[in-house]
Structure formats: C-alpha cells, structure tokens
Amino acid sequence: MHYPNAIPMEKLEKLTRREEELMHCFWQRGPLFVRDLVELWPEPKPHFNTLSTMVRALEAKGYVGHKAYGTTYQYYPLVSETEFSRRTLGGVIRRYFGSSYLGAVSALVEEEKISVDELRELIDRIDSQKND
C-alpha cells in the first residue's frame, strides 16, 4: 500500500514509545477512530482524551492524517511501517556505527545475533536480486 506522506521521511520527528505503539495499531488495522484505539488498547486502558491527544501529536508530526465525519475524525497512517523501520534502522546505524552498515553487520556477527550461514544466505539473496 502506498502512503502519500506530506513530509519527507528524513524530516519527520522521532516517536515516543507510546506513539510508536499507536502507529502499530494503524499499520495493523488501517484507519481508526480514537474510540477504536481505546477498545484495542490493553488494560489498563488510557482515557479517551489521552489517546486523542497522542493521535493529534502524531498528526502534527506528519505520521497520520484524518478524515472528518461530522465532529469526529478517523485517522489513518501517512507513513508505512516499512518506511518507518528503514528510517529507524538508518538512524541507529548512523548514531551507533558511524553510518557504517558493515560495522553494524559485524557487530551482529560478533554478538552471534546472525550466523555466518545466515550472512551467506543474505549475500546470496542480494546477488540473485542484482541478477534479476
């Protein structure tokens, strides 16, 4: 699905943990009213006004838009989960690995988070994509 975000990904502000949780609701469910978010939220459920304020903050940051239905709004994501994940990963690699993707992968191998066999499989995938 294409998300026509008004703000380029690199210009978007960072999200708080709670805002990111809200975005996951939108990515999984699509357009939602605040009352839907309250129903989806695990116990203890936050107050309607709390979630409404958080959604409006997401809108101000450029992550969601809305469609008005009378006096109520249905919110929808403007940024895809894939775009967000890539941007977040890029930020981590810039901040902690001096923009070195090789350094990040090396750290994963050293910490045994990725095996040499998995690394070879990844290289094979990349090679086959280049040849397609």
C-alpha positions as CSV (number, residue, x, y, z in Angstrom):
1,M,0.0,0.0,0.0
2,H,1.3,3.5,-0.9
3,Y,1.2,6.2,1.8
4,P,1.4,9.7,0.4
5,N,3.3,11.3,3.3
6,A,3.4,15.1,3.1
7,I,6.7,15.3,5.0
8,P,9.8,13.5,3.7
9,M,10.8,10.6,6.0
10,E,14.1,12.3,6.9
11,K,12.3,15.4,8.2
12,L,9.9,13.5,10.5
13,E,10.3,13.9,14.2
14,K,11.2,10.8,16.3
15,L,8.3,9.0,18.0
16,T,7.9,8.2,21.7
17,R,7.4,4.6,22.6
18,R,3.7,5.2,23.1
19,E,3.4,6.9,19.8
20,E,5.1,4.0,18.1
21,E,2.6,1.6,19.8
22,L,-0.2,3.7,18.3
23,M,1.4,3.6,14.9
24,H,1.5,-0.2,15.1
25,C,-2.3,-0.1,15.6
26,F,-2.8,1.9,12.5
27,W,-0.4,-0.2,10.5
28,Q,-2.1,-3.4,11.6
29,R,-5.7,-2.2,11.4
30,G,-5.8,0.7,8.9
31,P,-7.9,3.8,9.5
32,L,-9.2,4.1,13.1
33,F,-11.3,6.4,15.3
34,V,-9.9,7.2,18.7
35,R,-12.7,5.1,20.3
36,D,-11.4,2.1,18.3
37,L,-7.9,2.7,19.7
38,V,-9.3,2.8,23.2
39,E,-11.0,-0.6,22.6
40,L,-7.8,-2.1,21.1
41,W,-5.6,-0.9,23.9
42,P,-4.7,-3.4,26.6
43,E,-5.7,-2.9,30.2
44,P,-5.4,-0.6,31.9
45,K,-6.9,1.4,29.1
46,P,-5.9,5.0,28.9
47,H,-8.6,7.7,28.9
48,F,-10.1,8.7,25.5
49,N,-8.7,12.2,25.8
50,T,-5.2,10.8,26.4
51,L,-5.2,8.8,23.2
52,S,-6.9,11.7,21.4
53,T,-4.0,14.0,22.4
54,M,-1.4,11.4,21.4
55,V,-3.0,10.9,17.9
56,R,-3.1,14.6,17.4
57,A,0.6,14.7,18.2
58,L,1.2,12.0,15.6
59,E,-0.7,14.1,13.1
60,A,1.3,17.2,14.0
61,K,4.5,15.2,13.4
62,G,3.2,14.1,10.0
63,Y,2.7,10.4,10.7
64,V,-1.1,10.3,10.5
65,G,-3.8,12.2,8.6
66,H,-7.6,12.3,9.2
67,K,-10.9,12.3,7.5
68,A,-13.8,14.2,9.2
69,Y,-17.1,12.5,9.8
70,G,-19.2,15.3,11.3
71,T,-17.5,16.2,14.5
72,T,-15.4,13.1,14.8
73,Y,-12.2,12.1,12.9
74,Q,-11.0,8.8,11.5
75,Y,-7.2,8.7,11.5
76,Y,-5.0,6.9,9.0
77,P,-1.3,6.4,8.6
78,L,0.7,8.6,6.2
79,V,3.9,6.6,6.7
80,S,4.2,2.9,6.1
81,E,5.7,0.6,8.6
82,T,8.4,-0.3,6.1
83,E,9.4,3.3,5.6
84,F,9.5,3.9,9.4
85,S,11.5,0.7,10.0
86,R,14.1,1.7,7.4
87,R,14.4,5.2,8.7
88,T,14.7,3.9,12.3
89,L,17.4,1.4,11.3
90,G,19.3,4.1,9.4
91,G,19.3,6.3,12.4
92,V,20.6,3.6,14.7
93,I,23.4,2.8,12.2
94,R,24.3,6.5,11.9
95,R,24.3,7.1,15.6
96,Y,25.9,3.9,16.9
97,F,28.0,2.7,14.0
98,G,29.2,5.9,12.4
99,S,27.0,5.3,9.3
100,S,28.8,2.0,8.7
101,Y,26.4,-0.8,7.7
102,L,29.4,-3.1,7.6
103,G,30.1,-2.2,11.3
104,A,26.5,-2.9,12.2
105,V,26.6,-6.3,10.4
106,S,30.0,-7.1,12.0
107,A,28.5,-6.3,15.5
108,L,25.6,-8.7,14.8
109,V,28.0,-11.5,13.8
110,E,30.3,-10.8,16.8
111,E,27.3,-10.9,19.2
112,E,26.1,-14.1,17.5
113,K,22.8,-12.4,16.6
114,I,23.3,-13.6,13.0
115,S,25.2,-16.7,12.0
116,V,27.8,-16.9,9.2
117,D,25.4,-19.2,7.3
118,E,22.6,-16.6,7.6
119,L,25.1,-14.0,6.4
120,R,26.0,-16.2,3.4
121,E,22.2,-16.6,2.7
122,L,21.8,-12.8,2.8
123,I,24.7,-12.4,0.3
124,D,23.1,-15.0,-2.0
125,R,19.8,-13.1,-1.9
126,I,21.5,-9.8,-2.7
127,D,23.4,-11.5,-5.6
128,S,20.2,-13.0,-7.0
129,Q,18.4,-9.7,-6.8
130,K,21.2,-8.0,-8.7
131,N,21.0,-10.6,-11.5
132,D,17.2,-10.4,-11.9
